[in-house]
Each structure stands twice: as structure tokens, then as C-alpha cells.
Amino acid sequence: MTCTKHVLLCALLFGAMAGARAESLPNNILKQIPVGYSVLSFKGGELNDDKLEDFLVALHKADEKAIADKTGKAPRRPLLLFVQNADGGYTLAGRNDHVIFAIDEGGQCDPFEDGEDGLAIRNHYFTVQNGVACGSHWTDYITFRYEPKMHDWIFYKRISENWVMNNSNDPNAEALVLGGRRAESGKGKPLVPFAKYSAD
């Protein structure tokens, strides 16, 4: 079965799988999901320095594609940052609606697929990994780091890369080669908190 021939069935299966994954989030977090949104993706890990498991939760509107088709502009996808309390509950510590790319910002395909590849956490740093590999090929990774003095996460770096067809006649050459790379660092600049950063 291919999703091009069975669009409705694939959409239903995708929704069911996404819902099942969301159910594995702590109930305290699920209760804090804003009305009108559902979980697109999430990642657990240590986001601050308290040795407790925290969560990044990416949200979307279930009918975001229909909204984009009707209005010409897709709704934003909020990223919520939850930190675990000593009692096991979770507090919403941050929200950003401008770091995950919308469904219509990837050309032919979704620039932020659900699953393990959209979000990464390591050593108090976390990265939002936008990118596509259909039609055009590019990635746009945005990283934040925890700043203990602020008790907040600040912009650390952004790396954008794109790949183009390789014109080499070598039969063993890679099909794609790096077409361009742009890096932006927050080092030496005024600190930008997670909630105030915009990738637009």
C-alpha cells in the first residue's frame, strides 16, 4: 500500500500512531496541552541541572493542512518545554511558536516530521531539527542551551545547509553535494531566551 493511493487510510493510521505515542507522555503533561492542539512529537531528557527527566513537546492542529489549503497560511506549531518537579509533576517552563517550521514551509513535504528525528536533547542542550528530502534537500537545525543563572534556555546556534545534484561524471560519486551552509551563533551577542527566539 502507498500513501499516494490511499491518502485517507494513511492519514487515519498516522493519527492513530501519533495518538498512541502521545499517550506515553506523563498524564500531568497531557492535561496541560492547550485546547485545539494535539501532540505531534515529543522527546524526553534532562534539560536543566536537577537530574530529573524533562520533556519537549511539539504540537500541531489536527486540521493544519486543511487550514493551510483554505487560508493560504498554515497555523504555527508550538514547542512546549516541561520540567519535572521534585514531586514528579511537570511545570510548563517555556513555549515557542516560531522555532518549528509549519507544514507549508517545506515545499513538497512536511519540514518537521514526527518521531525521533525532529527533536534532540543532550547535556542541557536541545535542538529542533527542521528539514526536507523531497524536491529540494535542506536542513535547518536550531539549538538552545540551559543558562543556570537565568534558569532559562537561550539561543545557542543555528546551522542551515542545502544539497544540490552532483554534476560529476564519476559513477561512484554521491548523488548530492553540499550546495551551501550558513551558521549563526549566539556567542558574543545579547542572550535570546527560548520563548523570544524566532526562526522567521
Phi, psi and omega in degrees: 000134175245148182289342177288332180266339183230060186301313183296314180298317180295322179296319179294318179295319179298316180297320180294318180293319180296320179296320179295320178294318181299326181296342179278356172288150176305140182301326180297327177286315181303325180291342182261003178292127182301146178300137179095353180242155173229163183284126177267318182197159174206161180213135178256149179170179180270114184260344176232211186243030183256005177067015179253154181281125178251175182221140164259133182230116178268132182244160172205165173273134184301330182256030185298325179293318178297321178296316180297318180295324184280319186258344183084004179214122181282148176291152179291160179245103182293146170246120180257143179242115181250132174250143181278139177269167180299333181275002179095349177281177183230139178247135175287111185260348180187152176216139177221126181259009187228025180244334173267129182290145180286166186297336182261013182257011181245009182077244184280343183218169183292126181280354178223092179280146177289162179115198187287338189273349184279329184228143178222141178230134176200123173051051178072008173251148170220150184232135171263121188250092174272149178172159177224157177218043176216130186077283173250165181230114179204159174227151178217098185256127183239124186243141177236153177232151179283133177247102185305322182295331180263346188053044183209170179252136184237158178298130181251305178197162176222128179235121179244131180224150174223153181239146180232165180297139179276124181272005182295145176271358179291120181296342180262005182287153176295148181291327182238149174229156181297124180266330181188155180215133178230129181238136177233130181245146176272354183294134178078007180241165175304138182293134179246111179296152180312312185296336185257356181285141176229130177272357183292000000 
